[in-house]
Amino acid sequence: MPESAPASAVRWLVPLALVCISTLARAQGNYEIQVYGSQTVTPETLMVELHSNFTVEGQTATIDGVYPTNHQEHETVELTEGINDWSELGFYIFTSEQDGHGVQWVGDHIRPRVRVPDSWDWPVGVSLSTELGYQRAVYSPDTWTWEIRPIIDKAIGRWYLAVNPALERTWHGPDATEGVQFAPGVKISYDFTSVVSGGIEYYADYGPLGDFDSTHNQQQMVFAVTDLNVSPVWEINIGVGIGATAATDHLIVKCIFGRRFDWGRHSPVD
Amino acid sequence: MILRRDVLQLSGMAAVSAALPAAAQNLATPDYRLEIAPFTLELSPRHRLKTVAYNGQVPGPLLRFKEGRPITIEVTNHNERAEVVHWHGLFTPVDADGSIEEGTAPIAPNATARYTFMPRPSGFRWYHTHTMAMGDLTRGQYGGQHGFLMIEARDEPGRYDQEFFLALHDWGGYMLASDDGSMNPSYNFATINGKIIGSGEPLRVKQGQRVLLHVLNSSPSEAHWISFAGHELRVIALDGNPAPSTQAVPMLRLAPAERVCALVVMNNPGVWILGEVRKHVQAAGMGVIVEYANQRGPPRWQQPTDLVWNYEQFAAAAPIAEPTEAPINIPLAFESKFQGHGSMETWMINGKSYPNTGTDSLRQGQRYRLQFINKSMDDHPVHLHRHSFELRSLGAPLKGASNSASKSVKIVRGIIKDVLLVDSQTQAEVEFTADNPGASLFHCHQQNHMDFGFMMLFQYA
């Protein structure tokens, strides 16, 4: 925000920026940008993912002590351990790198998840994750947040659809009084080959349930993505996202590299 | 052979015969009657499942024939869809074989058909529906239409005191809703003779008996490993044909449609489990309790630590003379075509899916060597109708195969079968003589592979 702006404009823009930043913080969008599928990690397997997200064009001003997102490089390590055939436990380490700030630890989250067992033979994949975590106030004014994320997905022929109608709650920070926020994610993709899939991912934060923010103040972002199924061991997802509203960072490039490590002593008779 | 299905629909009688005059067929009382009808199967007191079965039982009734004596079977279809019964492993004529692809007429709903043929060869065979299931995992071989068929040899020595027929089957198939779950079905239940372990009658034996087990894998898609806790299984026949070398083994492996006959000496009194070696499959129900006379207590299970099986251990120990005439090679390459992570793959033989696989012409009396080149990532239990074949080589790794380091080619002789499990990324070879004229279907016996293209016809020139 330019310092030479008229005072009236400043009075109007500062609260707006605060809304934007707090919205982004709720979504944790710039640290882990992913629409979840319903499958959980198999038991005795550790999934290690590196989420690399670079904000090409974002918020440029430091507002209320929160660093600007513009040109922030976020590296998030996600470790997920399969517990049994229908549950897993995930752990996140968020970091940020930016000119003038160096590499900084941002926060950590923990995310247990359960899913509908295959034997229930549901026509769609369904799982439910909950995520609890802390992030430093210089990166998010809301320091303690909680999320519950239903996950529904379905593969039909070459098409794949996943919906994550997530609900988020701030426990400590400016938004602690705002109640539950609705932050859905949707993915639709097409298998061009057995290896290459391409599609669209949509991320949004509409604001408090029952009292959505105006469209202008909502966070909405659309990514063009590709998934490369090079091996059952590897997970690769690359995308470019454009913010559709003023409250969203305008351009983000994301990349997820994941690898499964099978540490168990599997017996052929199990 | 004459098919008189139309007459049957009008009169309630029909005749199909390969060996008898038409008039005689119509008058003859059939040796067996099969009624195809919907049936509620009680897997256990807590689990019931709606399916289609023969004569209201799963497995269907045991059909016993004498080798060399013509038989007549009357089949009535009370199901809402057309049906056909395949006599698996028999050298039947085309129109009695039970394959619509070969030319056997389907049995319309509420129609009756008669099949008369000379049962051969002797040994443990079976019968089952040969209809398509496609995406419906309750139809075709996913259901309860299977039964045992025993052709007794004239010189059957009767080297046993008691025999049991055991059918391994998987039920409640489903595809995973996401990821790659659409590739092959998973199952909720696994049974022996339609019962979850502990739900059916135990196999009752006496100490000192020689018990002959006739084990059939009627599963639509799953191979099974079977062990008998506390006892040794001596394999004496594969797919109903005598094994050149009988072997005592810790467990049996049966791919879909395979049969194994094994002798067991009952020399370890107690109450035992005969069941699937893999824990999750036994937990799904695949097992049966074996109870010695005057023995009580909880059934005991001894968990093997590995899956052990190979065909070559049953091969002839002594050299067998090669046929004077060299066989004609027929290479058959198996591949799949990706249809999306949410669809079953389509299957191809030599680059084409049925019905576009064409018809290979055979010359009667000629010996052929089928070269199964399995380029796919799945194992395939391949079956040739109306003929048996001799295994000649197994497990040759394909060039560039990821598992080639652990594979080496095995040359075998003397093992006669009608189903062979061809391991992924390997080549296997079998030989047979074209001695039963008419169209002969060749296919993978995994129902979803067969449904989606893995079939072809051999035709005699």
HADDOCK unambig.tbl for C-alpha pairs under 7 A between the chains (distance, minus, plus):
assign (segid A and resid 118 and name CA) (segid B and resid 176 and name CA) 6.16 0.50 0.50
assign (segid A and resid 119 and name CA) (segid B and resid 188 and name CA) 5.96 0.50 0.50
assign (segid A and resid 121 and name CA) (segid B and resid 174 and name CA) 6.13 0.50 0.50
assign (segid A and resid 123 and name CA) (segid B and resid 177 and name CA) 6.02 0.50 0.50
assign (segid A and resid 124 and name CA) (segid B and resid 177 and name CA) 5.04 0.50 0.50
assign (segid A and resid 125 and name CA) (segid B and resid 177 and name CA) 5.09 0.50 0.50
assign (segid A and resid 125 and name CA) (segid B and resid 178 and name CA) 5.79 0.50 0.50
assign (segid A and resid 153 and name CA) (segid B and resid 178 and name CA) 6.45 0.50 0.50
assign (segid A and resid 154 and name CA) (segid B and resid 177 and name CA) 5.72 0.50 0.50
assign (segid A and resid 154 and name CA) (segid B and resid 178 and name CA) 5.24 0.50 0.50
assign (segid A and resid 155 and name CA) (segid B and resid 177 and name CA) 6.60 0.50 0.50
assign (segid A and resid 155 and name CA) (segid B and resid 178 and name CA) 5.35 0.50 0.50
assign (segid A and resid 155 and name CA) (segid B and resid 179 and name CA) 6.90 0.50 0.50
assign (segid A and resid 155 and name CA) (segid B and resid 341 and name CA) 6.44 0.50 0.50
assign (segid A and resid 155 and name CA) (segid B and resid 342 and name CA) 4.33 0.50 0.50
assign (segid A and resid 156 and name CA) (segid B and resid 342 and name CA) 4.40 0.50 0.50
assign (segid A and resid 156 and name CA) (segid B and resid 343 and name CA) 6.56 0.50 0.50
assign (segid A and resid 157 and name CA) (segid B and resid 339 and name CA) 6.38 0.50 0.50
assign (segid A and resid 157 and name CA) (segid B and resid 340 and name CA) 4.82 0.50 0.50
assign (segid A and resid 157 and name CA) (segid B and resid 341 and name CA) 6.27 0.50 0.50
assign (segid A and resid 157 and name CA) (segid B and resid 342 and name CA) 4.13 0.50 0.50
assign (segid A and resid 157 and name CA) (segid B and resid 343 and name CA) 4.51 0.50 0.50
assign (segid A and resid 158 and name CA) (segid B and resid 339 and name CA) 6.50 0.50 0.50
assign (segid A and resid 158 and name CA) (segid B and resid 340 and name CA) 3.83 0.50 0.50
assign (segid A and resid 158 and name CA) (segid B and resid 341 and name CA) 5.97 0.50 0.50
assign (segid A and resid 158 and name CA) (segid B and resid 342 and name CA) 5.99 0.50 0.50
assign (segid A and resid 191 and name CA) (segid B and resid 340 and name CA) 5.77 0.50 0.50
assign (segid A and resid 194 and name CA) (segid B and resid 338 and name CA) 6.21 0.50 0.50
assign (segid A and resid 194 and name CA) (segid B and resid 340 and name CA) 6.82 0.50 0.50
assign (segid A and resid 268 and name CA) (segid B and resid 306 and name CA) 5.95 0.50 0.50
assign (segid A and resid 268 and name CA) (segid B and resid 307 and name CA) 6.49 0.50 0.50
assign (segid A and resid 269 and name CA) (segid B and resid 277 and name CA) 6.19 0.50 0.50
assign (segid A and resid 269 and name CA) (segid B and resid 278 and name CA) 4.16 0.50 0.50
assign (segid A and resid 269 and name CA) (segid B and resid 279 and name CA) 6.04 0.50 0.50
assign (segid A and resid 269 and name CA) (segid B and resid 305 and name CA) 6.28 0.50 0.50
assign (segid A and resid 269 and name CA) (segid B and resid 306 and name CA) 5.99 0.50 0.50
assign (segid A and resid 269 and name CA) (segid B and resid 307 and name CA) 6.65 0.50 0.50
assign (segid A and resid 270 and name CA) (segid B and resid 278 and name CA) 5.39 0.50 0.50
assign (segid A and resid 270 and name CA) (segid B and resid 279 and name CA) 5.03 0.50 0.50
assign (segid A and resid 270 and name CA) (segid B and resid 280 and name CA) 6.19 0.50 0.50
